[in-house]
């Protein structure tokens, strides 16, 4: 009876879900499945456009149209009513994703082990001889595998138990007698043992690297936390400092306003006081004029002469020589003084901002990135640079939006400025250069130098020429490099364009000849102590232009 129940369960169970059939359908090859199970199975084969039966593997070129098998459905429902249940959940039948027993007939059970020596896969029942029979006990059992055929020689259909070190591949013993005859061969087990030792060494190295990397990750995490804490504190401190600075400026603004208003009130009071005196004098004079007018009409001569001395007597006039009318110009000097303060503060902020920016960019937890090699890599660091009109020598003409400079036959009418070069025909950039920067210069004529310099380079005298001091570095069109008044002859292809690469933090300054390729002309490795500025020198009939980078 138990066998009959087992047969009934097998007959009315879906071989995919191994449960009693639900909405049963039957394929043209005669196998039945749950409607949802077979649809899900074929959904996975949609890309190949070939559909097969999970049991017999019969292929269908078109996806079959499924219809409910009403007879099976009625039988399953009837069997459920009689108490038939689905096979237990821990059944041993092989599904589509399982390795099946090679010995089972009909519906196959799941394989419990695979034998590398046979080679075949066995369920628990069919595996028993490998535990009982002495010859089979020597076979190598492994976890169920679908790749047993990979252990068979495709030429001789024998188990590959030999490893050919010459060709670095597994072979069977028959292969050693023909195509691998005379090769360095060893048993696969021996090769495995040696490779296993290497594997263990590799694993040990990997584990050591993992430990080192985990330590590095931990250190980096600590650095992240330290950087974040330091950045938060720097932001907080800088905000406090700038807040105090703003309050100080606001206080000074309020003080100036108060002083102006106070002085205004004092001057207005003085003016009103003088105004009142003058008004009183006017009133007195008008009264005196009326008396004199009346006296002039007196017909009695004696009366006229009697009253004239007293009436004709005038009071001392009010002193008005101090009145100095300057419409809307009384506080011009105050505005000029405040404007001068603003200009000085702007200059200080501009210079100090560069130092602040440099201090920020010098924070670097990790090592610097590799130096660029191709022009495309250099262009990632390109900077749009303009020339500072306050530094240009008066014998030089600026143009192209302050990017081009050339020799001027007549002196230009630039305003006086302490930053202006007076001895040599030189100019510095408006922008300071920190971090990684790249720019290119198109030069023409014989007397051109491309340079970088500190802001505090001299503006007059021999020591102000680029490359002739310890505050500037320059390369001339005749391929001579200058620093600290020492010249170095460099070689390379002649080009009308030179590229300059600066890594301020790493202390690298490089000059390149730029054409279809980039050729290094000269490279400097030093320590830069201040922000740098791009510099140009042009001689007679020469010009240089900072290129727009594309």
VEXVEX-225339 format. One record per residue (C-alpha): residue number from 1; residue in one letter; x, y, z. Coordinates in Angstrom, 2 decimals, padded with zeros to 5 digits. Example, Ala and Ser with C-alpha at 12.3 -4.5 7.8 and 13.67 -1.06 7.14 Angstrom:
% residues 2
 kelo nudo       x       y       z
    1    A  012.30 -004.50  007.80
    2    S  013.67 -001.06  007.14
//
This chain:
% residues 550
 kelo nudo       x       y       z
    1    X  000.00  000.00  000.00
    2    X  002.89  002.34  000.83
    3    X  004.36  001.66 -002.63
    4    X  001.00  002.50 -004.18
    5    X  000.89  005.83 -002.28
    6    X  004.43  006.59 -003.43
    7    X  003.43  005.81 -007.03
    8    X  000.37  008.04 -006.73
    9    X  002.47  010.90 -005.40
   10    X  004.94  010.57 -008.24
   11    X  002.15  010.34 -010.83
   12    X  000.40  013.51 -009.67
   13    X  003.38  015.64 -008.56
   14    X  005.07  018.40 -010.56
   15    X  008.69  017.49 -011.28
   16    X  009.67  021.18 -010.95
   17    X  008.18  022.12 -007.58
   18    X  007.76  018.45 -006.47
   19    X  004.38  019.34 -005.03
   20    X  000.92  018.10 -006.06
   21    X -000.05  019.54 -009.43
   22    X -001.79  022.90 -009.38
   23    X -003.63  023.92 -012.57
   24    X -001.99  020.93 -014.33
   25    X -000.95  021.24 -018.00
   26    X  000.53  018.52 -020.24
   27    X  003.15  019.10 -022.92
   28    X  003.11  017.39 -026.30
   29    X  005.77  014.98 -025.02
   30    X  003.33  013.76 -022.38
   31    X  004.79  015.25 -019.18
   32    X  002.64  017.24 -016.80
   33    X  003.51  020.33 -014.73
   34    X  001.91  023.07 -012.70
   35    X  000.90  025.89 -015.07
   36    X  002.99  028.48 -013.13
   37    X  006.03  026.17 -012.83
   38    X  006.40  025.38 -016.55
   39    X  005.73  029.00 -017.51
   40    X  008.44  030.17 -015.12
   41    X  010.83  027.56 -016.52
   42    X  010.20  028.63 -020.12
   43    X  010.48  032.32 -019.18
   44    X  014.13  031.60 -018.42
   45    X  014.59  030.13 -021.94
   46    X  013.03  033.10 -023.76
   47    X  016.41  034.52 -024.81
   48    X  017.48  031.29 -026.54
   49    X  014.11  030.98 -028.31
   50    X  014.29  027.19 -027.76
   51    X  011.94  025.61 -025.24
   52    X  012.41  022.15 -023.79
   53    X  010.72  019.71 -021.43
   54    X  012.47  019.74 -018.03
   55    X  012.20  015.94 -017.81
   56    X  012.87  014.45 -021.24
   57    X  014.54  017.57 -022.70
   58    X  012.46  017.38 -025.92
   59    X  012.90  020.74 -027.66
   60    X  010.16  022.91 -029.17
   61    X  011.08  025.56 -031.73
   62    X  008.07  027.63 -030.70
   63    X  006.79  028.14 -027.17
   64    X  003.90  025.69 -026.78
   65    X  000.46  027.05 -026.01
   66    X -000.58  025.57 -022.64
   67    X -004.07  024.53 -021.74
   68    X -005.29  023.23 -018.44
   69    X -005.55  019.42 -018.26
   70    X -009.02  019.18 -016.77
   71    X -008.83  015.41 -016.26
   72    X -005.60  015.69 -014.24
   73    X -007.04  018.59 -012.29
   74    X -010.14  016.56 -011.36
   75    X -008.05  013.56 -010.37
   76    X -005.74  015.65 -008.18
   77    X -008.73  017.23 -006.42
   78    X -010.29  013.77 -005.91
   79    X -007.01  012.42 -004.53
   80    X -006.72  015.38 -002.14
   81    X -010.16  014.53 -000.77
   82    X -009.09  010.92 -000.16
   83    X -006.17  012.18  001.94
   84    X -003.26  011.97 -000.54
   85    X -000.65  014.63  000.28
   86    X  002.33  015.98 -001.62
   87    X  005.69  014.37 -001.22
   88    X  007.47  015.56  001.92
   89    X  009.55  018.71  001.61
   90    X  012.79  016.83  002.27
   91    X  012.33  014.43 -000.65
   92    X  015.39  013.41 -002.60
   93    X  014.18  013.91 -006.16
   94    X  016.44  015.92 -008.44
   95    X  015.11  019.18 -009.78
   96    X  016.32  021.11 -012.86
   97    X  019.07  022.81 -010.86
   98    X  020.22  019.68 -009.03
   99    X  022.83  017.02 -009.92
  100    X  020.89  013.81 -010.59
  101    X  021.90  010.25 -009.78
  102    X  023.33  008.58 -012.92
  103    X  022.06  005.10 -011.85
  104    X  018.42  005.92 -011.07
  105    X  015.88  005.07 -013.76
  106    X  012.63  006.91 -014.26
  107    X  012.43  009.87 -011.96
  108    X  015.98  010.41 -010.67
  109    X  016.96  011.13 -007.09
  110    X  019.39  013.87 -006.10
  111    X  023.03  012.84 -006.15
  112    X  024.64  012.62 -002.73
  113    X  028.22  012.27 -003.97
  114    X  030.13  012.27 -007.25
  115    X  032.97  009.81 -007.91
  116    X  036.00  011.14 -009.75
  117    X  037.21  007.63 -010.51
  118    X  034.05  006.21 -012.13
  119    X  033.18  009.08 -013.06
  120    X  029.51  009.26 -012.08
  121    X  027.13  010.75 -009.52
  122    X  025.16  008.63 -007.05
  123    X  022.21  009.01 -004.73
  124    X  022.53  007.62 -001.19
  125    X  021.15  004.23 -002.18
  126    X  023.35  003.73 -005.24
  127    X  026.39  005.13 -003.45
  128    X  026.35  002.34 -000.87
  129    X  028.59 -000.06 -002.89
  130    X  031.36  002.58 -002.71
  131    X  031.26  002.14  001.05
  132    X  030.94 -001.67  001.01
  133    X  033.00 -003.02 -001.92
  134    X  036.78 -002.91 -001.21
  135    X  037.78 -001.94 -004.81
  136    X  035.31  000.95 -004.76
  137    X  036.41  002.20 -001.36
  138    X  039.57  003.54 -003.02
  139    X  037.61  005.82 -005.34
  140    X  037.70  009.56 -004.78
  141    X  034.29  010.87 -003.68
  142    X  033.49  014.58 -003.86
  143    X  030.44  016.81 -003.50
  144    X  027.92  016.37 -006.35
  145    X  029.34  017.93 -009.52
  146    X  028.03  018.49 -013.03
  147    X  031.57  018.81 -014.38
  148    X  032.64  015.18 -014.16
  149    X  032.99  014.94 -017.94
  150    X  035.72  017.55 -017.74
  151    X  037.80  014.87 -015.99
  152    X  037.50  012.56 -019.01
  153    X  040.01  012.61 -021.86
  154    X  038.11  013.70 -024.96
  155    X  040.43  011.62 -027.16
  156    X  040.60  008.31 -025.27
  157    X  037.52  008.55 -023.06
  158    X  039.65  007.69 -020.02
  159    X  039.85  009.42 -016.64
  160    X  042.64  012.00 -016.68
  161    X  044.90  011.06 -013.77
  162    X  048.16  012.41 -015.21
  163    X  049.40  016.02 -015.43
  164    X  051.72  017.06 -018.25
  165    X  054.04  019.76 -016.95
  166    X  055.42  020.36 -020.45
  167    X  052.01  021.36 -021.85
  168    X  050.53  022.32 -018.47
  169    X  047.37  020.24 -018.88
  170    X  045.70  017.11 -017.46
  171    X  045.89  013.93 -019.57
  172    X  045.06  010.24 -019.32
  173    X  047.61  007.44 -019.16
  174    X  047.09  006.64 -022.90
  175    X  048.09  010.23 -023.78
  176    X  051.53  009.57 -022.26
  177    X  052.11  006.93 -024.95
  178    X  051.40  009.09 -028.01
  179    X  051.15  012.91 -028.23
  180    X  052.65  013.48 -024.76
  181    X  055.32  010.80 -025.08
  182    X  058.63  011.98 -023.59
  183    X  056.99  014.93 -021.80
  184    X  057.51  015.76 -018.15
  185    X  054.49  014.02 -016.58
  186    X  053.52  013.33 -012.99
  187    X  050.43  011.92 -011.29
  188    X  047.74  014.56 -010.99
  189    X  047.69  013.97 -007.23
  190    X  051.43  014.74 -006.99
  191    X  051.02  017.93 -009.05
  192    X  048.05  018.87 -006.88
  193    X  050.15  018.37 -003.73
  194    X  052.87  020.69 -005.05
  195    X  050.39  023.28 -006.26
  196    X  048.55  022.95 -002.96
  197    X  051.74  024.01 -001.16
  198    X  052.04  026.98 -003.50
  199    X  048.37  027.72 -002.91
  200    X  048.91  027.75  000.84
  201    X  051.85  030.13  000.42
  202    X  049.70  032.32 -001.80
  203    X  046.88  032.21  000.73
  204    X  049.30  033.14  003.48
  205    X  050.54  036.09  001.40
  206    X  046.95  037.09  000.67
  207    X  045.99  036.87  004.33
  208    X  049.02  038.98  005.27
  209    X  048.06  041.52  002.61
  210    X  044.49  041.49  003.90
  211    X  045.78  042.19  007.41
  212    X  047.97  045.02  006.10
  213    X  045.14  046.44  004.02
  214    X  042.71  046.19  006.92
  215    X  045.26  048.04  009.04
  216    X  045.63  050.64  006.26
  217    X  041.85  050.97  006.00
  218    X  041.66  051.48  009.76
  219    X  044.41  054.10  009.61
  220    X  042.71  055.84  006.71
  221    X  039.44  055.86  008.63
  222    X  041.27  057.45  011.54
  223    X  042.73  059.98  009.08
  224    X  039.24  060.69  007.71
  225    X  038.00  061.37  011.22
  226    X  041.08  063.48  012.01
  227    X  040.74  065.47  008.77
  228    X  037.05  066.01  009.43
  229    X  037.63  067.13  013.01
  230    X  040.47  069.42  011.95
  231    X  038.40  070.84  009.08
  232    X  035.43  071.45  011.39
  233    X  037.68  073.26  013.88
  234    X  039.34  075.30  011.11
  235    X  035.93  076.31  009.75
  236    X  034.72  077.24  013.23
  237    X  037.90  079.21  014.03
  238    X  037.98  080.98  010.66
  239    X  034.31  081.91  011.00
  240    X  035.03  083.40  014.43
  241    X  038.02  085.34  013.07
  242    X  036.11  086.63  010.05
  243    X  033.15  087.49  012.30
  244    X  035.47  089.53  014.56
  245    X  037.03  091.14  011.50
  246    X  033.59  092.03  010.13
  247    X  032.56  093.40  013.52
  248    X  035.77  095.42  013.67
  249    X  035.06  096.87  010.23
  250    X  031.47  097.55  011.25
  251    X  032.75  099.25  014.44
  252    X  035.18  101.35  012.42
  253    X  032.40  102.18  009.96
  254    X  030.19  103.22  012.86
  255    X  033.03  105.28  014.38
  256    X  033.65  107.08  011.08
  257    X  029.94  107.70  010.69
  258    X  029.73  109.01  014.26
  259    X  032.77  111.27  013.77
  260    X  031.37  112.62  010.52
  261    X  028.01  113.33  012.12
  262    X  029.67  114.89  015.17
  263    X  031.86  117.10  012.98
  264    X  028.81  117.89  010.87
  265    X  026.92  118.97  014.00
  266    X  029.85  121.10  015.21
  267    X  030.30  122.81  011.87
  268    X  026.58  123.33  011.40
  269    X  026.36  124.85  014.92
  270    X  029.25  127.21  014.15
  271    X  027.71  128.18  010.84
  272    X  024.29  128.78  012.44
  273    X  025.87  130.85  015.18
  274    X  027.61  133.02  012.59
  275    X  024.44  133.02  010.55
  276    X  022.48  134.39  013.55
  277    X  025.08  137.12  014.14
  278    X  024.96  138.12  010.51
  279    X  021.18  138.09  010.60
  280    X  021.22  140.35  013.69
  281    X  023.68  142.63  011.94
  282    X  021.43  142.78  008.90
  283    X  018.47  143.68  011.11
  284    X  020.52  146.37  012.87
  285    X  021.74  147.76  009.55
  286    X  018.23  147.85  008.15
  287    X  017.07  149.73  011.26
  288    X  020.01  152.14  010.95
  289    X  019.27  152.61  007.25
  290    X  015.67  153.48  008.08
  291    X  016.85  156.06  010.67
  292    X  019.27  157.60  008.18
  293    X  016.57  157.69  005.56
  294    X  014.26  159.43  007.99
  295    X  017.05  161.86  009.00
  296    X  017.75  162.63  005.36
  297    X  014.17  163.92  005.02
  298    X  014.47  166.26  008.03
  299    X  013.99  169.84  006.85
  300    X  015.32  171.49  010.02
  301    X  019.05  171.87  009.48
  302    X  019.81  172.31  013.15
  303    X  017.83  169.20  014.01
  304    X  019.63  167.24  011.24
  305    X  023.04  168.29  012.48
  306    X  022.08  167.56  016.06
  307    X  020.94  164.00  015.37
  308    X  023.44  163.05  012.67
  309    X  026.36  162.09  014.93
  310    X  024.34  159.59  016.90
  311    X  022.48  158.15  013.93
  312    X  025.44  157.82  011.55
  313    X  027.50  155.85  014.07
  314    X  027.70  152.12  012.97
  315    X  028.64  149.06  015.06
  316    X  031.69  146.95  014.21
  317    X  030.84  144.47  011.39
  318    X  030.89  140.72  012.09
  319    X  034.11  139.01  010.86
  320    X  033.10  136.77  007.89
  321    X  036.58  136.25  006.43
  322    X  036.58  132.64  007.74
  323    X  033.68  131.68  005.48
  324    X  035.02  129.30  002.79
  325    X  032.27  127.95  000.54
  326    X  033.13  124.49 -000.96
  327    X  029.84  122.95 -002.11
  328    X  029.69  119.14 -001.49
  329    X  033.42  118.90 -000.87
  330    X  033.73  119.31  002.88
  331    X  034.20  115.56  003.60
  332    X  035.97  114.60  000.36
  333    X  039.17  113.85  002.25
  334    X  037.28  111.43  004.52
  335    X  035.94  109.53  001.49
  336    X  039.42  109.49 -000.03
  337    X  040.93  108.16  003.21
  338    X  038.28  105.41  003.46
  339    X  038.85  104.54 -000.23
  340    X  042.57  104.31  000.41
  341    X  041.89  102.00  003.36
  342    X  039.64  099.88  001.14
  343    X  042.35  099.59 -001.55
  344    X  044.95  098.61  001.02
  345    X  042.64  096.03  002.58
  346    X  041.87  094.62 -000.87
  347    X  045.57  094.33 -001.63
  348    X  046.22  092.68  001.72
  349    X  043.27  090.32  001.31
  350    X  044.35  089.42 -002.22
  351    X  047.89  088.64 -001.12
  352    X  046.92  086.93  002.11
  353    X  044.11  085.01  000.41
  354    X  046.73  083.34 -001.76
  355    X  048.60  082.25  001.37
  356    X  045.36  081.01  002.93
  357    X  044.46  079.12 -000.24
  358    X  047.96  077.63 -000.40
  359    X  047.72  076.55  003.24
  360    X  044.41  074.82  002.49
  361    X  045.61  073.04 -000.66
  362    X  048.78  071.84  001.08
  363    X  046.66  069.60  003.31
  364    X  047.28  066.20  001.71
  365    X  046.77  062.93  003.55
  366    X  047.67  060.75  000.56
  367    X  050.65  060.84 -001.75
  368    X  050.50  063.10 -004.82
  369    X  049.07  061.71 -008.02
  370    X  051.49  060.65 -010.78
  371    X  052.84  063.44 -012.98
  372    X  050.90  063.80 -016.28
  373    X  052.45  062.33 -019.41
  374    X  050.15  063.18 -022.31
  375    X  048.88  066.62 -023.33
  376    X  045.33  065.48 -022.54
  377    X  046.44  064.67 -019.00
  378    X  048.21  068.06 -018.69
  379    X  045.10  069.87 -019.92
  380    X  043.17  068.54 -016.91
  381    X  045.19  071.05 -014.86
  382    X  044.99  073.94 -017.34
  383    X  044.55  077.43 -015.92
  384    X  043.16  080.52 -017.63
  385    X  045.74  083.17 -016.74
  386    X  045.68  086.93 -017.42
  387    X  048.43  089.53 -017.11
  388    X  048.38  092.16 -014.37
  389    X  048.36  095.71 -015.84
  390    X  049.84  097.01 -012.57
  391    X  053.08  095.05 -013.20
  392    X  053.65  095.57 -016.93
  393    X  056.62  097.70 -018.00
  394    X  055.60  100.90 -019.79
  395    X  057.55  099.82 -022.87
  396    X  055.14  096.89 -023.34
  397    X  051.69  096.87 -024.97
  398    X  048.91  094.71 -023.49
  399    X  046.12  093.30 -025.69
  400    X  043.80  090.31 -026.21
  401    X  042.08  090.79 -022.87
  402    X  045.39  091.16 -021.01
  403    X  046.67  087.83 -022.35
  404    X  049.09  089.13 -024.99
  405    X  052.07  091.44 -024.52
  406    X  054.46  092.84 -027.12
  407    X  057.25  095.37 -027.45
  408    X  055.93  098.93 -027.68
  409    X  057.89  101.50 -029.66
  410    X  056.39  104.27 -027.54
  411    X  056.00  104.28 -023.80
  412    X  052.46  103.53 -022.65
  413    X  050.57  105.81 -020.28
  414    X  050.12  103.29 -017.47
  415    X  049.44  104.76 -014.04
  416    X  052.16  104.72 -011.42
  417    X  052.16  101.60 -009.26
  418    X  054.63  100.06 -006.83
  419    X  054.24  096.63 -008.54
  420    X  055.32  097.88 -011.98
  421    X  058.59  096.62 -013.52
  422    X  060.73  099.59 -014.47
  423    X  064.10  098.18 -015.58
  424    X  063.20  095.14 -017.69
  425    X  060.29  094.57 -020.11
  426    X  058.50  092.13 -017.86
  427    X  054.99  091.43 -016.57
  428    X  053.46  089.06 -014.02
  429    X  050.09  087.32 -014.02
  430    X  047.20  088.63 -012.01
  431    X  046.43  085.14 -010.68
  432    X  048.63  083.35 -008.16
  433    X  049.54  079.73 -008.89
  434    X  049.30  076.99 -006.28
  435    X  048.51  073.29 -006.41
  436    X  048.76  071.74 -009.88
  437    X  048.67  074.16 -012.84
  438    X  049.36  073.96 -016.56
  439    X  049.43  076.78 -019.12
  440    X  050.87  077.39 -022.57
  441    X  052.56  080.42 -024.14
  442    X  052.74  081.26 -027.84
  443    X  055.97  083.20 -028.35
  444    X  057.32  085.12 -031.34
  445    X  060.62  086.87 -031.94
  446    X  064.03  086.14 -030.49
  447    X  063.91  087.89 -027.15
  448    X  061.18  086.14 -025.14
  449    X  061.34  084.44 -021.75
  450    X  058.63  082.39 -020.07
  451    X  058.98  082.47 -016.31
  452    X  057.46  081.93 -012.88
  453    X  058.28  084.20 -009.96
  454    X  057.39  085.06 -006.39
  455    X  055.32  088.18 -005.82
  456    X  058.13  089.88 -003.89
  457    X  060.60  089.82 -006.78
  458    X  062.32  093.20 -007.21
  459    X  060.76  095.59 -009.70
  460    X  063.89  097.55 -010.57
  461    X  067.62  096.94 -010.98
  462    X  069.64  093.95 -012.16
  463    X  068.13  091.73 -009.50
  464    X  064.65  092.21 -011.01
  465    X  065.35  090.26 -014.22
  466    X  063.65  086.84 -014.43
  467    X  065.98  083.97 -013.59
  468    X  068.76  086.22 -012.36
  469    X  067.78  085.83 -008.71
  470    X  066.51  083.14 -006.33
  471    X  062.90  084.29 -006.67
  472    X  062.24  083.39 -010.30
  473    X  062.81  080.67 -012.91
  474    X  062.77  081.33 -016.66
  475    X  063.25  079.68 -020.07
  476    X  064.22  081.78 -023.11
  477    X  063.44  081.26 -026.80
  478    X  067.05  080.26 -027.42
  479    X  066.49  077.36 -024.97
  480    X  068.51  078.63 -022.06
  481    X  067.13  078.08 -018.57
  482    X  067.96  080.63 -015.85
  483    X  067.75  080.45 -012.07
  484    X  069.69  082.41 -009.46
  485    X  071.79  083.91 -012.26
  486    X  072.95  080.46 -013.38
  487    X  072.24  079.51 -017.00
  488    X  071.64  075.98 -018.27
  489    X  071.52  075.14 -021.98
  490    X  068.60  072.83 -022.82
  491    X  067.81  070.94 -026.03
  492    X  064.62  069.92 -027.78
  493    X  062.51  070.44 -030.90
  494    X  061.91  074.07 -031.86
  495    X  058.29  075.10 -031.41
  496    X  056.38  078.37 -031.28
  497    X  054.53  077.15 -028.20
  498    X  055.89  076.22 -024.81
  499    X  053.94  074.48 -022.05
  500    X  054.59  075.07 -018.35
  501    X  053.58  072.53 -015.71
  502    X  053.70  073.39 -012.01
  503    X  053.05  071.12 -009.05
  504    X  053.57  073.62 -006.26
  505    X  053.15  071.17 -003.42
  506    X  055.57  068.62 -004.94
  507    X  058.02  071.37 -005.93
  508    X  057.98  070.42 -009.62
  509    X  058.34  072.95 -012.45
  510    X  058.60  071.62 -016.03
  511    X  058.88  073.29 -019.43
  512    X  057.68  071.47 -022.57
  513    X  057.99  072.04 -026.30
  514    X  054.41  071.71 -027.58
  515    X  053.60  070.63 -031.14
  516    X  051.89  067.41 -032.22
  517    X  053.65  065.83 -029.23
  518    X  055.02  067.18 -025.97
  519    X  058.77  067.09 -025.37
  520    X  060.26  067.84 -021.97
  521    X  062.83  070.65 -022.22
  522    X  063.74  071.17 -018.58
  523    X  062.49  070.02 -015.20
  524    X  063.10  071.59 -011.79
  525    X  062.68  069.80 -008.47
  526    X  062.78  072.20 -005.53
  527    X  060.72  073.52 -002.62
  528    X  058.49  076.53 -003.27
  529    X  058.02  078.71 -000.21
  530    X  055.48  081.18 -001.63
  531    X  052.71  081.25 -004.23
  532    X  054.05  081.69 -007.75
  533    X  052.99  083.98 -010.60
  534    X  053.42  083.40 -014.33
  535    X  055.85  085.85 -015.91
  536    X  056.71  087.02 -019.45
  537    X  059.67  088.98 -020.79
  538    X  059.67  090.35 -024.35
  539    X  062.49  092.07 -026.13
  540    X  062.69  094.24 -029.25
  541    X  060.15  093.21 -031.94
  542    X  058.98  090.27 -029.83
  543    X  055.64  089.17 -028.43
  544    X  054.18  086.49 -026.17
  545    X  050.61  085.38 -025.51
  546    X  049.01  083.24 -022.81
  547    X  047.02  080.70 -024.84
  548    X  043.36  079.92 -024.36
  549    X  043.27  076.24 -023.47
  550    X  040.92  073.95 -025.39
//
